Amino acid sequence: MQVTSPSLVPTLRQKMQSSQVSPSSNSGIMQLLPSFRIAPTHRHGQGAFATKPISIGELIHVEAPLVIQDDMRSAQSILSSLCVQPTTLTQAYLNLHNAFGDGMEPLLGIFNSNCIPLAPVEPVPTVPDSILEHGVFLQLARFNNSCNPNTSLTWDERRSRITVHAIQPISAGAEITISYGQPMFAVKSDRRDYLQRTMGFLCTCSCCSLTGEASSVSDARRTELWRLFKAVPFLGHDGSAGLRAATQALQTLQTEGLHLYQDSFAFEAYQFCMLLCNATQAEQRATATSIPGGHQTLAGRTPTIVHARQWLERAYQWKVIASGCESDGATFFAQMLAQLPL
């Protein structure tokens, strides 16, 4: 829709011309790690490319946001945030791509075209019950989207920065891709619709470029992941069914080549294992009460506890890969492991 209100960009440019503020060490741009470079892509604009082989779990990039806005953002609120930034960073913001063109006020169009959610995103479409904050990162804005990304983004609330970790090996010269926050378990048409509506572009990643039977098979796997993701919370009363669902989801993720959410499903498997373990122990206690000497069957570890620890270790390992060992999620899993009986 064409916006008829006066653009705020001239006001911002006047502020820049009169500003004498020098760039600050606390700017939105963090020094690039030597593992990637920004270069033109064969498909669209610029992208990030590995300058050396990158190992799974390796930290690729760390950056603080230039601008943070919530879902109630407007051109005026973005202007207010930019006016306190150094001139060089404000100009860098204005140089970012605007996928919405004349259909949206420029400051808002630039933000919507380049923003990243600052919270974990559900892999299925949801009706938000809270206002979600997004941030624009000047370097991360050059990374292209994929529905099978080879990296994971983690927002660090305490340090006010985002980290990029490799979730699969990346060869030198390969493009480094991220997720822009689309619902990953949606079919291709729904993912594309989300990105077109919210960020103004048609996704042409390797997954969305599939055609024919390959596309249909991929959509079927995503639909199955959606079903399992929705089913798991309702299986809390049935440990066996829940464990089967979590295991099936992990297998489907692997088949689809989607390396996100593995820690989540592994943690679900751990919880279902513990549910089964508690049920087994309750049965053993009942047996020990009715049969002389039955309490001796409680000695040692039951297989369920062993399996539960293995699932929790897997969740921890994947969280470290995706977010780093100092992340809140990895710390949470490490604390749980420390409390679990050996």
C-alpha positions as a Markdown table, in Angstrom:
| # | Residue | x | y | z |
|---|---|---|---|---|
| 1 | Met | 0.0 | 0.0 | 0.0 |
| 2 | Gln | 1.3 | 3.4 | -0.9 |
| 3 | Val | 2.2 | 5.6 | 2.1 |
| 4 | Thr | 1.1 | 9.2 | 1.8 |
| 5 | Ser | 2.6 | 10.6 | 4.9 |
| 6 | Pro | 5.9 | 12.6 | 4.5 |
| 7 | Ser | 9.0 | 10.5 | 4.6 |
| 8 | Leu | 11.2 | 10.7 | 7.7 |
| 9 | Val | 14.4 | 10.0 | 5.8 |
| 10 | Pro | 15.1 | 13.7 | 5.0 |
| 11 | Thr | 14.8 | 14.5 | 8.8 |
| 12 | Leu | 17.3 | 11.8 | 9.5 |
| 13 | Arg | 19.7 | 13.0 | 6.8 |
| 14 | Gln | 19.5 | 16.5 | 8.2 |
| 15 | Lys | 20.5 | 15.1 | 11.6 |
| 16 | Met | 23.4 | 13.2 | 10.1 |
| 17 | Gln | 24.7 | 16.3 | 8.3 |
| 18 | Ser | 24.7 | 18.3 | 11.5 |
| 19 | Ser | 26.0 | 15.5 | 13.7 |
| 20 | Gln | 29.6 | 15.6 | 14.9 |
| 21 | Val | 29.4 | 12.3 | 16.8 |
| 22 | Ser | 32.3 | 9.9 | 16.0 |
| 23 | Pro | 31.7 | 6.1 | 15.8 |
| 24 | Ser | 31.6 | 4.4 | 19.2 |
| 25 | Ser | 33.3 | 1.2 | 20.3 |
| 26 | Asn | 29.8 | 0.1 | 21.4 |
| 27 | Ser | 28.5 | 0.3 | 17.8 |
| 28 | Gly | 26.2 | -2.2 | 16.2 |
| 29 | Ile | 29.0 | -3.6 | 14.1 |
| 30 | Met | 31.3 | -6.2 | 15.8 |
| 31 | Gln | 34.7 | -7.0 | 14.3 |
| 32 | Leu | 34.3 | -9.8 | 11.8 |
| 33 | Leu | 35.8 | -13.2 | 12.6 |
| 34 | Pro | 38.2 | -14.3 | 9.9 |
| 35 | Ser | 36.0 | -17.2 | 8.9 |
| 36 | Phe | 33.7 | -15.4 | 6.3 |
| 37 | Arg | 33.6 | -12.5 | 3.9 |
| 38 | Ile | 30.7 | -10.6 | 2.4 |
| 39 | Ala | 30.5 | -10.9 | -1.4 |
| 40 | Pro | 28.0 | -10.8 | -4.3 |
| 41 | Thr | 25.9 | -14.0 | -4.8 |
| 42 | His | 24.7 | -15.5 | -8.1 |
| 43 | Arg | 21.1 | -15.2 | -7.0 |
| 44 | His | 20.4 | -12.0 | -5.1 |
| 45 | Gly | 22.6 | -9.2 | -3.7 |
| 46 | Gln | 25.2 | -10.1 | -1.3 |
| 47 | Gly | 25.9 | -13.0 | 1.0 |
| 48 | Ala | 28.3 | -14.4 | 3.5 |
| 49 | Phe | 30.9 | -17.0 | 2.3 |
| 50 | Ala | 33.3 | -19.1 | 4.3 |
| 51 | Thr | 36.9 | -18.2 | 3.8 |
| 52 | Lys | 38.1 | -21.5 | 5.4 |
| 53 | Pro | 36.6 | -24.8 | 6.4 |
| 54 | Ile | 34.2 | -24.3 | 9.3 |
| 55 | Ser | 33.6 | -27.1 | 11.8 |
| 56 | Ile | 30.3 | -28.0 | 13.3 |
| 57 | Gly | 29.7 | -26.0 | 16.5 |
| 58 | Glu | 32.2 | -23.3 | 15.5 |
| 59 | Leu | 31.4 | -19.7 | 16.4 |
| 60 | Ile | 31.2 | -17.8 | 13.2 |
| 61 | His | 30.0 | -14.3 | 14.1 |
| 62 | Val | 29.0 | -12.2 | 17.1 |
| 63 | Glu | 27.1 | -8.9 | 16.7 |
| 64 | Ala | 25.2 | -6.4 | 18.7 |
| 65 | Pro | 22.0 | -4.9 | 17.2 |
| 66 | Leu | 21.9 | -1.4 | 15.8 |
| 67 | Val | 18.2 | -1.0 | 16.3 |
| 68 | Ile | 15.7 | -3.0 | 18.3 |
| 69 | Gln | 11.9 | -2.6 | 17.8 |
| 70 | Asp | 8.8 | -4.6 | 18.8 |
| 71 | Asp | 5.8 | -5.5 | 16.7 |
| 72 | Met | 4.3 | -2.1 | 17.3 |
| 73 | Arg | 7.2 | -0.4 | 15.5 |
| 74 | Ser | 6.8 | 2.6 | 13.2 |
| 75 | Ala | 9.0 | 4.8 | 11.1 |
| 76 | Gln | 8.9 | 7.4 | 14.0 |
| 77 | Ser | 10.1 | 4.8 | 16.6 |
| 78 | Ile | 12.9 | 3.7 | 14.3 |
| 79 | Leu | 13.9 | 7.3 | 13.7 |
| 80 | Ser | 14.1 | 7.9 | 17.5 |
| 81 | Ser | 16.4 | 4.9 | 17.8 |
| 82 | Leu | 18.7 | 5.9 | 14.9 |
| 83 | Cys | 19.0 | 9.5 | 16.1 |
| 84 | Val | 21.2 | 8.4 | 19.1 |
| 85 | Gln | 23.5 | 6.4 | 16.8 |
| 86 | Pro | 26.8 | 7.7 | 15.3 |
| 87 | Thr | 26.5 | 9.1 | 11.8 |
| 88 | Thr | 28.4 | 6.3 | 10.1 |
| 89 | Leu | 26.1 | 3.7 | 11.5 |
| 90 | Thr | 22.9 | 5.6 | 10.7 |
| 91 | Gln | 24.2 | 5.9 | 7.1 |
| 92 | Ala | 24.9 | 2.2 | 7.1 |
| 93 | Tyr | 21.3 | 1.5 | 8.1 |
| 94 | Leu | 20.0 | 3.7 | 5.3 |
| 95 | Asn | 22.2 | 1.8 | 2.8 |
| 96 | Leu | 20.5 | -1.6 | 3.7 |
| 97 | His | 18.2 | -3.2 | 1.2 |
| 98 | Asn | 14.5 | -2.1 | 1.2 |
| 99 | Ala | 12.4 | -5.0 | -0.3 |
| 100 | Phe | 9.2 | -3.0 | 0.0 |
| 101 | Gly | 10.2 | -0.1 | -2.2 |
| 102 | Asp | 7.6 | 2.7 | -2.4 |
| 103 | Gly | 5.0 | 0.5 | -0.7 |
| 104 | Met | 6.2 | 1.3 | 2.8 |
| 105 | Glu | 7.9 | 4.3 | 4.5 |
| 106 | Pro | 11.6 | 3.8 | 3.9 |
| 107 | Leu | 12.8 | 3.5 | 7.5 |
| 108 | Leu | 10.2 | 0.9 | 8.2 |
| 109 | Gly | 10.7 | -0.9 | 5.0 |
| 110 | Ile | 14.5 | -1.2 | 5.7 |
| 111 | Phe | 13.8 | -2.5 | 9.1 |
| 112 | Asn | 11.2 | -5.1 | 8.0 |
| 113 | Ser | 13.5 | -6.2 | 5.2 |
| 114 | Asn | 16.5 | -6.9 | 7.5 |
| 115 | Cys | 15.2 | -7.7 | 11.0 |
| 116 | Ile | 15.9 | -10.9 | 12.9 |
| 117 | Pro | 13.6 | -12.1 | 15.8 |
| 118 | Leu | 15.3 | -11.8 | 19.2 |
| 119 | Ala | 13.7 | -14.8 | 20.7 |
| 120 | Pro | 13.3 | -18.5 | 19.8 |
| 121 | Val | 10.8 | -18.9 | 17.0 |
| 122 | Glu | 8.2 | -21.7 | 17.0 |
| 123 | Pro | 8.7 | -24.0 | 14.0 |
| 124 | Val | 4.9 | -23.9 | 13.3 |
| 125 | Pro | 2.8 | -20.7 | 12.7 |
| 126 | Thr | 1.3 | -19.4 | 15.9 |
| 127 | Val | -0.9 | -16.5 | 17.0 |
| 128 | Pro | 1.5 | -14.5 | 19.2 |
| 129 | Asp | 0.3 | -13.8 | 22.7 |
| 130 | Ser | 3.1 | -11.3 | 23.4 |
| 131 | Ile | 4.9 | -8.6 | 21.5 |
| 132 | Leu | 8.0 | -10.0 | 19.9 |
| 133 | Glu | 11.1 | -7.9 | 19.6 |
| 134 | His | 13.3 | -7.8 | 16.4 |
| 135 | Gly | 16.7 | -6.4 | 15.7 |
| 136 | Val | 18.6 | -5.1 | 12.7 |
| 137 | Phe | 22.3 | -6.2 | 12.6 |
| 138 | Leu | 24.4 | -4.4 | 10.0 |
| 139 | Gln | 26.6 | -7.4 | 9.2 |
| 140 | Leu | 24.0 | -10.1 | 9.8 |
| 141 | Ala | 21.7 | -8.3 | 7.3 |
| 142 | Arg | 24.1 | -9.5 | 4.6 |
| 143 | Phe | 23.6 | -13.2 | 5.4 |
| 144 | Asn | 21.0 | -14.8 | 3.2 |
| 145 | Asn | 18.0 | -16.9 | 4.4 |
| 146 | Ser | 17.6 | -20.7 | 4.0 |
| 147 | Cys | 14.9 | -23.1 | 5.1 |
| 148 | Asn | 17.7 | -25.6 | 5.7 |
| 149 | Pro | 20.3 | -23.2 | 7.2 |
| 150 | Asn | 23.8 | -24.3 | 8.0 |
| 151 | Thr | 24.0 | -22.1 | 11.1 |
| 152 | Ser | 22.0 | -21.3 | 14.2 |
| 153 | Leu | 21.3 | -17.9 | 15.7 |
| 154 | Thr | 21.1 | -17.4 | 19.4 |
| 155 | Trp | 20.1 | -14.1 | 21.1 |
| 156 | Asp | 22.0 | -13.4 | 24.3 |
| 157 | Glu | 19.7 | -11.2 | 26.4 |
| 158 | Arg | 22.3 | -10.6 | 29.1 |
| 159 | Arg | 25.1 | -9.5 | 26.7 |
| 160 | Ser | 22.7 | -7.9 | 24.2 |
| 161 | Arg | 24.3 | -9.7 | 21.2 |
| 162 | Ile | 23.5 | -12.4 | 18.8 |
| 163 | Thr | 25.8 | -15.4 | 18.0 |
| 164 | Val | 26.1 | -17.5 | 14.8 |
| 165 | His | 27.2 | -21.1 | 15.2 |
| 166 | Ala | 27.7 | -23.7 | 12.5 |
| 167 | Ile | 25.3 | -26.6 | 12.9 |
| 168 | Gln | 27.0 | -28.6 | 10.1 |
| 169 | Pro | 30.4 | -28.5 | 8.5 |
| 170 | Ile | 30.8 | -25.7 | 6.0 |
| 171 | Ser | 33.4 | -25.9 | 3.3 |
| 172 | Ala | 35.6 | -23.0 | 2.2 |
| 173 | Gly | 33.8 | -20.9 | -0.4 |
| 174 | Ala | 30.3 | -22.2 | 0.6 |
| 175 | Glu | 27.6 | -19.7 | 1.5 |
| 176 | Ile | 26.7 | -19.3 | 5.1 |
| 177 | Thr | 23.0 | -19.2 | 5.6 |
| 178 | Ile | 20.7 | -18.3 | 8.5 |
| 179 | Ser | 16.9 | -18.5 | 9.2 |
| 180 | Tyr | 15.0 | -15.3 | 9.1 |
| 181 | Gly | 12.3 | -16.7 | 11.5 |
| 182 | Gln | 10.0 | -18.5 | 9.1 |
| 183 | Pro | 8.0 | -21.5 | 10.5 |
| 184 | Met | 10.4 | -24.3 | 9.6 |
| 185 | Phe | 7.8 | -27.1 | 9.8 |
| 186 | Ala | 5.5 | -25.4 | 7.4 |
| 187 | Val | 5.3 | -26.5 | 3.7 |
| 188 | Lys | 7.1 | -24.6 | 1.0 |
| 189 | Ser | 4.2 | -22.4 | -0.1 |
| 190 | Asp | 3.5 | -21.4 | 3.5 |
| 191 | Arg | 7.1 | -20.6 | 4.3 |
| 192 | Arg | 7.4 | -18.5 | 1.1 |
| 193 | Asp | 4.1 | -16.7 | 1.9 |
| 194 | Tyr | 5.4 | -15.8 | 5.4 |
| 195 | Leu | 8.7 | -14.4 | 4.1 |
| 196 | Gln | 7.0 | -12.5 | 1.2 |
| 197 | Arg | 4.5 | -11.0 | 3.6 |
| 198 | Thr | 6.8 | -10.1 | 6.5 |
| 199 | Met | 10.1 | -9.4 | 4.7 |
| 200 | Gly | 9.2 | -8.7 | 1.1 |
| 201 | Phe | 11.0 | -11.4 | -0.8 |
| 202 | Leu | 10.4 | -14.8 | -2.4 |
| 203 | Cys | 12.6 | -17.5 | -0.9 |
| 204 | Thr | 14.8 | -19.3 | -3.5 |
| 205 | Cys | 16.9 | -21.4 | -1.0 |
| 206 | Ser | 17.9 | -24.9 | -2.0 |
| 207 | Cys | 14.8 | -26.3 | -0.2 |
| 208 | Cys | 12.3 | -23.9 | -1.7 |
| 209 | Ser | 13.8 | -24.4 | -5.1 |
| 210 | Leu | 12.9 | -28.1 | -5.1 |
| 211 | Thr | 10.4 | -29.1 | -7.7 |
| 212 | Gly | 8.2 | -32.0 | -8.6 |
| 213 | Glu | 8.4 | -35.1 | -6.4 |
| 214 | Ala | 11.4 | -33.9 | -4.4 |
| 215 | Ser | 9.3 | -30.8 | -3.3 |
| 216 | Ser | 6.3 | -33.0 | -2.4 |
| 217 | Val | 8.5 | -35.3 | -0.4 |
| 218 | Ser | 10.1 | -32.4 | 1.5 |
| 219 | Asp | 6.6 | -31.0 | 2.2 |
| 220 | Ala | 5.5 | -34.3 | 3.5 |
| 221 | Arg | 8.4 | -34.5 | 5.9 |
| 222 | Arg | 7.7 | -30.9 | 7.1 |
| 223 | Thr | 4.1 | -31.8 | 7.6 |
| 224 | Glu | 5.1 | -34.8 | 9.7 |
| 225 | Leu | 7.4 | -32.7 | 11.8 |
| 226 | Trp | 4.5 | -30.3 | 12.4 |
| 227 | Arg | 2.2 | -33.1 | 13.4 |
| 228 | Leu | 4.8 | -34.6 | 15.8 |
| 229 | Phe | 5.6 | -31.1 | 17.3 |
| 230 | Lys | 2.0 | -30.5 | 18.0 |
| 231 | Ala | 1.4 | -34.1 | 19.4 |
| 232 | Val | 4.3 | -34.3 | 21.8 |
| 233 | Pro | 2.8 | -31.9 | 24.5 |
| 234 | Phe | -0.4 | -34.1 | 24.7 |
| 235 | Leu | 1.5 | -37.3 | 25.3 |
| 236 | Gly | 2.7 | -36.5 | 28.8 |
| 237 | His | 0.6 | -39.4 | 30.1 |
| 238 | Asp | 2.1 | -41.9 | 27.8 |
| 239 | Gly | 5.8 | -42.2 | 28.0 |
| 240 | Ser | 6.2 | -44.9 | 25.4 |
| 241 | Ala | 4.2 | -43.0 | 22.8 |
| 242 | Gly | 6.0 | -39.8 | 23.6 |
| 243 | Leu | 9.4 | -41.4 | 23.3 |
| 244 | Arg | 8.4 | -42.9 | 19.9 |
| 245 | Ala | 7.2 | -39.5 | 18.7 |
| 246 | Ala | 10.4 | -37.6 | 19.8 |
| 247 | Thr | 12.6 | -40.3 | 18.2 |
| 248 | Gln | 10.6 | -40.2 | 15.0 |
| 249 | Ala | 10.9 | -36.4 | 14.8 |
| 250 | Leu | 14.6 | -36.6 | 15.2 |
| 251 | Gln | 14.8 | -39.2 | 12.4 |
| 252 | Thr | 12.6 | -37.0 | 10.2 |
| 253 | Leu | 14.8 | -34.0 | 10.9 |
| 254 | Gln | 17.9 | -35.9 | 9.8 |
| 255 | Thr | 16.2 | -37.2 | 6.6 |
| 256 | Glu | 15.1 | -33.6 | 5.7 |
| 257 | Gly | 18.5 | -32.3 | 6.4 |
| 258 | Leu | 17.2 | -29.8 | 8.9 |
| 259 | His | 19.7 | -29.5 | 11.8 |
| 260 | Leu | 17.6 | -27.1 | 14.0 |
| 261 | Tyr | 15.4 | -28.2 | 16.9 |
| 262 | Gln | 17.4 | -31.4 | 17.6 |
| 263 | Asp | 18.2 | -30.4 | 21.1 |
| 264 | Ser | 14.4 | -29.7 | 21.7 |
| 265 | Phe | 13.3 | -33.2 | 20.6 |
| 266 | Ala | 16.2 | -34.9 | 22.4 |
| 267 | Phe | 15.1 | -33.1 | 25.6 |
| 268 | Glu | 11.5 | -34.3 | 25.1 |
| 269 | Ala | 12.9 | -37.9 | 24.7 |
| 270 | Tyr | 14.7 | -37.4 | 28.0 |
| 271 | Gln | 11.6 | -36.3 | 29.8 |
| 272 | Phe | 9.6 | -39.3 | 28.4 |
| 273 | Cys | 12.4 | -41.6 | 29.5 |
| 274 | Met | 12.2 | -40.2 | 33.0 |
| 275 | Leu | 8.4 | -40.7 | 33.0 |
| 276 | Leu | 8.9 | -44.3 | 32.1 |
| 277 | Cys | 11.7 | -44.6 | 34.7 |
| 278 | Asn | 9.5 | -43.2 | 37.5 |
| 279 | Ala | 6.7 | -45.6 | 36.5 |
| 280 | Thr | 9.1 | -48.5 | 36.6 |
| 281 | Gln | 10.4 | -47.5 | 40.0 |
| 282 | Ala | 6.8 | -47.2 | 41.4 |
| 283 | Glu | 6.1 | -50.7 | 40.2 |
| 284 | Gln | 9.3 | -52.0 | 41.8 |
| 285 | Arg | 8.4 | -50.4 | 45.1 |
| 286 | Ala | 5.0 | -52.0 | 45.0 |
| 287 | Thr | 6.6 | -55.3 | 44.3 |
| 288 | Ala | 9.1 | -54.8 | 47.1 |
| 289 | Thr | 6.2 | -54.2 | 49.5 |
| 290 | Ser | 4.3 | -57.4 | 48.6 |
| 291 | Ile | 7.2 | -59.8 | 47.9 |
| 292 | Pro | 9.9 | -60.5 | 50.6 |
| 293 | Gly | 13.3 | -59.4 | 49.3 |
| 294 | Gly | 11.8 | -57.6 | 46.4 |
| 295 | His | 13.5 | -54.3 | 47.3 |
| 296 | Gln | 16.8 | -55.8 | 46.1 |
| 297 | Thr | 15.6 | -55.3 | 42.5 |
| 298 | Leu | 16.1 | -51.5 | 43.0 |
| 299 | Ala | 19.9 | -51.9 | 43.3 |
| 300 | Gly | 21.9 | -50.4 | 40.5 |
| 301 | Arg | 20.7 | -48.3 | 37.5 |
| 302 | Thr | 17.7 | -49.3 | 35.4 |
| 303 | Pro | 18.1 | -49.2 | 31.6 |
| 304 | Thr | 15.6 | -46.3 | 31.6 |
| 305 | Ile | 17.9 | -44.1 | 33.7 |
| 306 | Val | 20.8 | -44.9 | 31.4 |
| 307 | His | 18.7 | -44.1 | 28.3 |
| 308 | Ala | 17.4 | -40.9 | 29.9 |
| 309 | Arg | 21.0 | -39.7 | 30.6 |
| 310 | Gln | 21.9 | -40.5 | 27.0 |
| 311 | Trp | 19.0 | -38.3 | 25.7 |
| 312 | Leu | 19.9 | -35.5 | 28.0 |
| 313 | Glu | 23.5 | -35.7 | 27.0 |
| 314 | Arg | 22.4 | -35.5 | 23.3 |
| 315 | Ala | 20.3 | -32.4 | 24.1 |
| 316 | Tyr | 23.2 | -30.8 | 25.8 |
| 317 | Gln | 25.6 | -31.6 | 23.0 |
| 318 | Trp | 23.3 | -30.2 | 20.3 |
| 319 | Lys | 22.7 | -27.0 | 22.4 |
| 320 | Val | 26.4 | -26.5 | 22.7 |
| 321 | Ile | 26.7 | -26.9 | 18.9 |
| 322 | Ala | 23.9 | -24.5 | 18.2 |
| 323 | Ser | 24.4 | -21.9 | 20.9 |
| 324 | Gly | 27.8 | -22.4 | 22.5 |
| 325 | Cys | 28.7 | -23.9 | 25.9 |
| 326 | Glu | 28.1 | -20.6 | 27.7 |
| 327 | Ser | 24.6 | -20.2 | 26.4 |
| 328 | Asp | 21.7 | -20.3 | 28.9 |
| 329 | Gly | 20.3 | -23.4 | 27.2 |
| 330 | Ala | 23.6 | -25.3 | 27.5 |
| 331 | Thr | 24.0 | -24.2 | 31.1 |
| 332 | Phe | 20.5 | -25.4 | 31.9 |
| 333 | Phe | 21.2 | -28.9 | 30.4 |
| 334 | Ala | 24.6 | -29.1 | 32.1 |
| 335 | Gln | 23.0 | -28.4 | 35.5 |
| 336 | Met | 20.3 | -31.1 | 34.9 |
| 337 | Leu | 23.0 | -33.6 | 33.9 |
| 338 | Ala | 24.9 | -32.8 | 37.1 |
| 339 | Gln | 21.8 | -33.6 | 39.2 |
| 340 | Leu | 20.9 | -36.8 | 37.3 |
| 341 | Pro | 21.9 | -40.0 | 39.2 |
| 342 | Leu | 24.9 | -41.8 | 37.6 |
